[in-house]
């Protein structure tokens, strides 16, 4: 997917209480710092390791950093679960597996304002990486993943939220 297509993608906007209030092009949402929704899917293997993605250098936020969860923005009119399934298939090629709902969280950093929906999945199959977004993956223990210095702050919060719920 080219950066022009990504910039024009229509995303679901929400208000500060997470109520839908329209849509905007992704580039407009970023420029204006609008509240929006995003999905976060923590992918584990049978050993409990987390699939950590190295972001490509062309990503619009945190290029070259690490994502501790798959996922992305929710499209205009799209519901959480279909968005999570779409993102998981686009980024890692994983499809047809049940996603476990893990709750929601709110993330604010600078002009980034997100309501995130958390999901998890255990997966042992082959991965097919989306070359525009994922440079490489590695499997790390949750502690190793959280110790990464350049982990995206929203995916760090997503993983921490899931781990806290399990204790």
N, C-alpha and C positions, 0 to 999 in steps of 0.2 A: 504494500500500500504506500503510495507516494505521500510526501509531506503535504502536498497541495490537497489531496483527498482527505488526509487526517485533519488539516486545518478547517476544512469546510464541513466536516462531519457534524451533524446536529445532535447536541447532547441535551439531556433532561436537566432543566434548572429547577431548583427548589428554593423555598424561603428559609429563614434561619430556624424554622421549626420542622424542616424536611417535608414541607407540603409542596407538591408540584405547582409551578407558576410559569410554565412556558418552556421554550427551548431557545437555543442560540448555537451558532457555529462554534466549534471547539476553540478556535482562535479568539473569538469575541469573549467567550467565557473566561479564558485565561487572562486576556488583556484587562477585563473589567473586574476580575476576582470574584466571579459569581459563585454562589453556593450551587453545588451539583452533587450527584450521586456517583459512587464508584463501587466496584466489587473487588473483593480480595479473597483468593482461594489458596489456602495453604495446602501444598501437595506434599504428602509424606510417603515414604516407602515402608515396607513391612518392618524394617529395623528402627522406624521412628525418626529417620533423617528427613530434613526439609530440603525440597528442591529450591535452590537459590539461583536466580537468574542474574546474569551480568547484562546490564542494559547496553544497547548500542550507543555509539557516540552521537547519533542523530536524534535521540529522544529529546522531547521538548523540555522536560524537567529532569534534573539529575542525570545527565548523560554519563555513561560509563560507570555508574554506581551499581549497587546490587539491590534487586527486589527479593524480598523474603516471602512473597506471595505472587501468584499470577493474578491477572485481573485488569480492570481499566474502567473508564467512564461508562456510565449507563446512557444509552442512546435515547433520543427523544421518544417518549411514549413506550419505552421498553421497561419491563419489570425486572426486579433484581435477579431472579433465578435464570431466566433466559439470557440475561446479560452475562452472568457468571459462566454459564455453559459456553456461550459464544467466545468470550475472552479466553477461556481455558483451551478451547480447540484452536483458536487463532494463534495463541502464543506458544503452546506446547504440543499441539496435535492430539490432546486427550479428549476423547468423546465417549459417550455412552456409559459413563460411570456415575453412580449416585453421589451427589454433593450433599454434605451434611451441613445444615444451617448452624452457625455458631454465634449469631447475634449481630449487633450493629454498634458502630462507634462514630464519634464526631472528631474530625481532625482540622486544625487551623494552623497554618504556618505562613506568615506574610500574607500574600493575596490568595493563597491556596485555601479553599474552604470546601470541605468534603464531608458528606454523610456516607460512611462506608458500611457495606453489608459483608459479613464474614461467612465464609464457607470453608470446609476442609474435605479432603479426599485422600484415600490411600490408593497408590498407583504403583504398579511394578512393570508396566509395559515400556515399549520404546517411545521416545519423544521425537517430535518433529518441530524444530524451532522455527519461529517466524523471523526471517533474516533481518527485517527492518527494525525489529524491537529487541530481539534476544541474541546477544553475541555468543553466549555459552551458558551452560548450567553446571552446577556442582551440587552434590548431596552433602549436607552438613548436619551435625547434631543441632538441636534448637539453641543450645548455649553457644556453639561456634557461630551460628547464623547471627544471633543477637550481638556477638562480639565484633562483627565486621564494622570497621570504622565508617565505610562509605555505603551503608545500607540506607535506602530511602526511608525518611522518617515516618511516612504514612504506612508503609509495609512493616516497619519495625513495630509500630503501635498495633497493627493488625495481628502480628504474631504474638506479641506480648498479651494482647487481649484474649486470644484463644488459650494460651498457656495458663493464664490466671484463672480462667473459667474451669480448667481441668484440675486445679489444685484445691 
